[in-house]
Amino acid sequence: MAVTSTLLVWHYGGKAVRAGFRYAVLHGIGGTLFLGAVIWHFAETGTFLFASVPGGPETAGLAGPVAPILAALGVGVNVGFVGLHAWLPDTYPRPHIAASVFLCVYTTKTGVYGMYRVFPQDGNVAVAYMGGIMAVFGATMALFQNDMRRLLSYHIQSQVGYMVAGVGIGSALAQAGAFAHVFNHILYKGLLFMTAGVVIYRTGEESLKKLGGLAREMPITAGAFTVAALSIAGFPGFNGFVSKGIVISGSHYTFEKGPLAIGDFYTLELLLLIGGVGTFMSFIKFGYYAFFHGEYDGDVKDANRGQSVAMVLVAALCVFYGLFDGALFAILPFDVTSEATVAHVYETYTVSHIVEGVALAVLGLVGFALVKKPLSGLGKVPDVDSLYNPGSLYGTRALVVGVTELYARVDDAAVALAKRSVRTVKNPDAAIARATGRESIETKAGIDRSLLLVLAALVAALALLLT
């Protein structure tokens, strides 16, 4: 997947080439860490099978104390753990607009499945809280962006945070919610990249600062964006409301995890709710500046027929799975409506859930109104790659220079030693004289003494061989 994704990015050329190289390097590191986890697992169990650990349960993941950590970090690169995520906003805005759609659909979602295979039906507290942090961090960074695809890329991290949190919680309800969100995210995030792609295709602009008022000229694209934005934000009636609600409900309930028992997950639930408010704020900003505020200076057309059909179909699915939640429940790995499967049966359209969804939307609207003016004057906000990209470049350069300089010094010393050895062999008298401080010295021996020395050396060598 990493290889084909890299080729997909590289194909566009230009700035995408360096971004694709960084993508390949980071995913190579992640894949190597995961391979290390597989090897450690094999050393512990004697098998490469995840669910066939001798003497273990059928749902066992990677064995041993080290393998799960290596795997979590390796897969963490793929899903965008905070600190390992910078490849996302660096890569996705670079390739062709169609390539961004394919990338957002497949790459990180495969990582969520990998994370589940590492922590099946047991979860991990640290992974769960990392998911909550991803939800907040990604939504916050998205709010600071003006590049449309960069904004959407940070929201991939944020939404995958909900999926990672569900896997980490480990209950049947939460993990069902994680995979429900994987399914829904493919729909609404693909649709969001489609709408952004159409805007770029028709205007040639990627920055929200250079757009405005497009809803009048691009009603189909604006309508599709609205459906996708309400879906990702989790507004009642749309598919994101169903899956996000399952994960948040899973984070609410008390459960125990052996020595890592921490009781209530209310802190994680709060992180996920804050991430929801940030999501509303980000997409209110996107829609406001791209489609409803101001006026675009230039002629523009709406999506062509093929683009319109694709967007309308995906938008219809977002609404369908939002209104008919049973269709989504039917394809989940765990039945969230069965008391025999989940400790707390999930119901989508309860008064409390609807109030929660509307409240998040209101808070997002108020929040955007409060920060709109400060955000308008905000420049580019640096991320961790502004530290490790130059750090990697200059660190690698320093390492190469250091190695080559060390080699040069060793080479100089070896050459000097060789020259001195040759001079000593050619003129041992002068060498001994220099070493002892004498003006001259005579070391020549007669033929008889020389033969005795050679014979002694041969006898000694023979004795060593015989012993």
Buried (B, 14 or more C-beta within 10 A) or exposed (E): EBEEBBEBBBEBEEEBEBBBEBBBEBBBBBBEBBEBBBEBBBEBBEEEEBEEBEEEEEEBBBBBEBBBBBBBBBBBBBBBBBBBBBBBBBBBBBBBBBBBBBBBBBBBBBBBBBBBBBBBBBBBBEBBBBBBBBBBBBBBBBBBBBBBBBBBBBBBBBBBBBBBBBBBBBBBBBBBBBBBBBBBBBBBBBBBBBBBBBBBBBBEBBEBEBBBBBBEBBEBBBBBBBBBBBBBBBBBBBBBBBBBBBBBBBBBBEBEBEEEEBEEBEEBBEBBBBBBBBBBBBBBBBBBBBBBBEEBEEEBEBBEEEBBEBBBEBBEBBBBBBBEBEEBBEEBEBBBBEEEBBEBEBEBBEEEBBEBBEEBBEBBBEBBEEBBEEBEEEEEEEBEBEEBBEEEEEEEEEEEEEEEEEEEEEEEEEEEEEEEEEEBEEEEEEBBBEEEEEEEBEEEEEEEEEEEEEEEEEEEEEEEEEE
